[in-house]
Amino acid sequence: MPPVFGDAEDGPGHPAMDIPPVLPVLAVRDIVVFNYMILPLFVGREKSVQAVDAALSGDRYILILTQKDDAVDDPGPDDLHAVGTVGMIMRMLKMPDGRLKILVQGLARARVERFTSEDPFHIAEIEPLMEKEAGELSPEQEALVRSSREQSERILTLRGISSQDIMSVLNNVNDPGRLADLIASNLRMKVDAAQRILECHEPIKRLELVNDQLLKEVEVASMQHKIQASAKEGMDKAQRDFFLREQLKAIKRELGDEADESEEFEQFRKAIEKAGMPKDVMKEAFKQLKRLEAMHAESSEATVIRTYLDWMTELPWKKLSRDRLDIKKAETILNEDHYDLEKVKERILEYLSVRKLNAKMKGPILCFVGPPGVGKTSLGRSIARSLGRKFHRMSLGGMRDEAEIRGHRRTYIGSMPGRIIQAIKQCGTRNPVIMLDEIDKLGSDFRGDPSSALLEVLDPEQNNTFTDHYLNVPFDLSKAMFICTANMLDSIPGPLLDRMEVIRIPGYTEQEKVVITERYVIPRQLEENGLKPGELEIPSDLVARIVREYTREAGLRNLEREIGKVCRKMARKKAEGEKGPFSVTADSLDKLLGPPIFLDDEKETVLPAGVAVGLAWTPVGGETLHVEVTTMPGKGKLILTGKLGDVMKESAQAALSIARAKADKYGIDPDFSEKHDIHIHVPAGATPKDGPSAGVTLVTALISSLTGTPISPDVAMTGEISLRGRVLPVGGIKEKILAAVSRGMKRVLIPAQNRKDLAEVPEELLKKITIETIEKVEEVWPLATAK
């Protein structure tokens, strides 16, 4: 039973009221009793029962004090607030369980002076706090009174309580203190806030505290009303939609139209049966279809299942494209699309031959490794054309999310299969050629490691049961042919590299570039720039000059740009009305392309002592680099500059040790390391350099500087050194020899163990340069200084 208002005309504060100075104390929790408040209380604690009995045996007055801590079962004087309310027990009823139910009315505030007894119940001496007589109200005070009434009425309206009777009581009360007590007794406040209002003796101040609580309660009640209205509106809309759907179904039945849902389910059922799924997969698909039939058609979960079933039925579970097993025709197609690249073509023809003899063989996993612009990506498209298969290219550069490969689980919003399954669906067959481009540029972060997800995809023993997170059923990828491309192998994880058959595609020689330009590049650029075949003639010697003076790269991209620049200038002449055919001459080449970027006369005709020419490999082909060594008076300090890596710095340390060990043989002062500082520098200081292949060059330049003997400018060298003076093999021999020829070198020194790599170097390239093989460091010096 909630508290109710007392009579506004008859209450405490009347002069005739006679409150005894000593009263029994009733401790209550979770509630603060105000003046004019009539409320029922349940009394169960022994001390409280005896206090009520004592009050009833006397004049029925009792002091009601609120506990500071609700958890205390037997509160003492310190556990009770000092200010409480004197109440009169109007009725008392004994309950069957021994508790008392009393009806109490608040009469007046009172402060405890002291407790006179604590056993068998609390008895306290009190000082009644009588209300001050209300005088004439100021305009501000009158405004406060009206505001309190208005806020009370607003709260009652928001709560849906009939406010007419209550407001009539409040409107008849003009005393601020009495109004504050009446409103506070009906507000939902915390005990601490209610106790502060009870202890406030000034009527205006007390009404201000009550008004603050009213404002908070209005805000809470408004929000509660808004939430309830919103929830009711949502329920009304759902009910309305339900009735409309039922009516729509009834109308369709009356018109003879069958429900679309049953047709949709039947279509899904037929599609699942025709898709050619394995038994376990078909079982999962029918399970999801059964779930869909039991769901509401407009639910979000039903939409997710529909999309899932669409993917399941559209995947080519058993569809295979027929391979073109004519070996001669496939060879013709490969030769039409690409010049040279004999190793790659041979490997593809071997695959076709085995495929012709064994139809059940699994698709190979190839990895083309080579510098940019040598045709790795276009070669994959040519392979698909020669096989008669669908082709899909997937760029992996910068991919960091594992879900790109394996897909997202269906629990996520916007989930979809990974790019492997998307490629299979897009191709429409289970055996396409899928090119994974730039596999060496995969990344990894908090979203997972895509290279680890590829371990299953690129393993013929595992990918026949590849499981995408979205599909959550195995899909057979063993018939697909995966071709990966990379510029270098260093950044590819070992387990992933182990699953691939690596085929290296080296850079092209000048002669190869000339042939490729005439066969492929010029016809393609003529077509792209609106010129007809035969309208532009570029002689072979000028093509070779463009290769030599305007592009120095392993691939063909910059060369194609230069040819495109020539074609655009001729296209402009044609657009302006000039008649073709056009031809490029030696004199007009500089006008068309500008001055040459690279010149052969950059090669120094004379090298000073302490300088040697080395050969280096880069992802874009071979390069020559000069190693410079100078000595100066000092204490044996070794200075290394040129942004050298750790391995190259260690090679410099080894070179210095070899020079010291063989000082007598070359006529060097044995104490040079104690009397001189040695500075080794490799120009192009902003370019990082690393690797062991500069060891021979470092030793030669160091001995040249210490002996004052210059090295022949026509000699370039490469090779790793050991402390015993052995010359160890290095990689990238073809690219390094190509770089030496393009820079006008006449002789190249390579490790003896790299002699086998000369088989990859074209014969016309070997005719332009002399190759010397070396096994020990001692063999380098005579060859390097020979004129």
Secondary structure, DSSP 8 states (H G I E B T S, - for coil): ---EE--SSS-TT-TT----SEEEEEEESS----TTEEEEEEE-SHHHHHHHHHHHHTTSEEEEEEBS-TT-SS--GGGB-SEEEEEEEEEEEE-TTS-EEEEEEEEEEEEEEEEEE-SSS-EEEEEEE---------HHHHHHHHHHHHHHHHHHHHTT---HHHHHHHHT---HHHHHHHHHTTS---HHHHHHHHH---HHHHHHHHHHHHHHHHHHHHHHHHHHHHHHHHHHHHHHHHHHHHHHHHHHHHHT---HHHHHHHHHHHHHHHTT--HHHHHHHHHHHHHHHHS-TTSHHHHHHHHHHHHHHHS-SS--------HHHHHHHHHHH-SS-HHHHHHHHHHHHHHHH-TT----EEEEE--TTSSHHHHHHHHHHHHT--EEEEE-TT---THHHH---TTSTT----HHHHHHHHHTSSS-EEEEETGGG---BTTB-HHHHHHHHT-TTTGGGEE-TTT-SEE--TTSEEEEEES-STTS-HHHHHTSEEEE-----HHHHHHHIIIIIHHHHHHHTT--TTSEE--HHHHHHHHHHT---SSSHHHHHHHHHHHHHHHHHHHTT--S-EE--HHHHHHHH-S-SS-GGGS-SS--TTEEEEEEEETTEEEEEEEEEEEEESSS-EEEESSB-HHHHHHHHHHHHHHHHTTTTTT--TTHHHHEEEEEE-SSTTS-B--STTHHHHHHHHHHHHHT----TTEEE--EE-TTSBEE--S-HHHHHHHHHHTT-SEEEEEGGGGGGGGGS-HHHHTTSEEEEESBGGGHHHHHH--
